[in-house]
Amino acid sequence: MRSLRAVEGMSARALFHSPPRAVAKCGAQWTEVDLTAKVWTVPASRMKAGREHRVPLSDAAIAVLKG
């Protein structure tokens, strides 16, 4: 985690601040993110189990996304 914090860039920050697999992060769309509700909804089409996945976003994750 210490090494990840030292890495610049959105990919490293995304891996540090939210739990879904890195593969799902690579295809994330702004339309999937609700900053007000602090939720990222990954559509079923991108999930291995074929079901929509709702990810609560921490305040730190929201700050990264707004930045």
C-alpha positions as a Python dict, from the first residue, in 0.01 Angstrom:
ca = {
    (1, 'M'): (0, 0, 0),
    (2, 'R'): (287, 235, 76),
    (3, 'S'): (429, 183, -273),
    (4, 'L'): (89, 233, -434),
    (5, 'R'): (43, 566, -254),
    (6, 'A'): (372, 686, -401),
    (7, 'V'): (266, 618, -762),
    (8, 'E'): (128, 914, -959),
    (9, 'G'): (-174, 871, -1181),
    (10, 'M'): (-541, 783, -1178),
    (11, 'S'): (-495, 406, -1215),
    (12, 'A'): (-291, 378, -896),
    (13, 'R'): (-536, 598, -709),
    (14, 'A'): (-832, 395, -833),
    (15, 'L'): (-671, 70, -717),
    (16, 'F'): (-602, 222, -378),
    (17, 'H'): (-945, 372, -314),
    (18, 'S'): (-1207, 129, -443),
    (19, 'P'): (-1250, -247, -417),
    (20, 'P'): (-1362, -394, -754),
    (21, 'R'): (-1119, -578, -975),
    (22, 'A'): (-874, -373, -1181),
    (23, 'V'): (-1030, -502, -1504),
    (24, 'A'): (-1361, -335, -1422),
    (25, 'K'): (-1184, -9, -1341),
    (26, 'C'): (-1025, 5, -1683),
    (27, 'G'): (-1366, 25, -1848),
    (28, 'A'): (-1530, 263, -1600),
    (29, 'Q'): (-1753, 532, -1749),
    (30, 'W'): (-1848, 862, -1588),
    (31, 'T'): (-2214, 772, -1644),
    (32, 'E'): (-2167, 484, -1398),
    (33, 'V'): (-2055, 710, -1114),
    (34, 'D'): (-2299, 897, -890),
    (35, 'L'): (-2088, 1144, -694),
    (36, 'T'): (-2387, 1266, -491),
    (37, 'A'): (-2488, 917, -377),
    (38, 'K'): (-2119, 812, -357),
    (39, 'V'): (-2181, 497, -561),
    (40, 'W'): (-2021, 346, -869),
    (41, 'T'): (-2250, 103, -1052),
    (42, 'V'): (-2065, -144, -1272),
    (43, 'P'): (-2305, -288, -1533),
    (44, 'A'): (-2371, -661, -1546),
    (45, 'S'): (-2216, -676, -1893),
    (46, 'R'): (-1870, -607, -1744),
    (47, 'M'): (-1902, -829, -1439),
    (48, 'K'): (-1783, -1191, -1434),
    (49, 'A'): (-2098, -1304, -1248),
    (50, 'G'): (-2321, -1123, -1499),
    (51, 'R'): (-2490, -911, -1230),
    (52, 'E'): (-2477, -536, -1174),
    (53, 'H'): (-2231, -443, -898),
    (54, 'R'): (-2278, -133, -681),
    (55, 'V'): (-1962, -2, -516),
    (56, 'P'): (-1984, 247, -230),
    (57, 'L'): (-1723, 518, -280),
    (58, 'S'): (-1525, 656, 12),
    (59, 'D'): (-1473, 1029, 60),
    (60, 'A'): (-1113, 976, -52),
    (61, 'A'): (-1230, 806, -373),
    (62, 'I'): (-1475, 1090, -440),
    (63, 'A'): (-1193, 1343, -393),
    (64, 'V'): (-977, 1154, -645),
    (65, 'L'): (-1260, 1143, -898),
    (66, 'K'): (-1335, 1512, -858),
    (67, 'G'): (-966, 1591, -899),
}
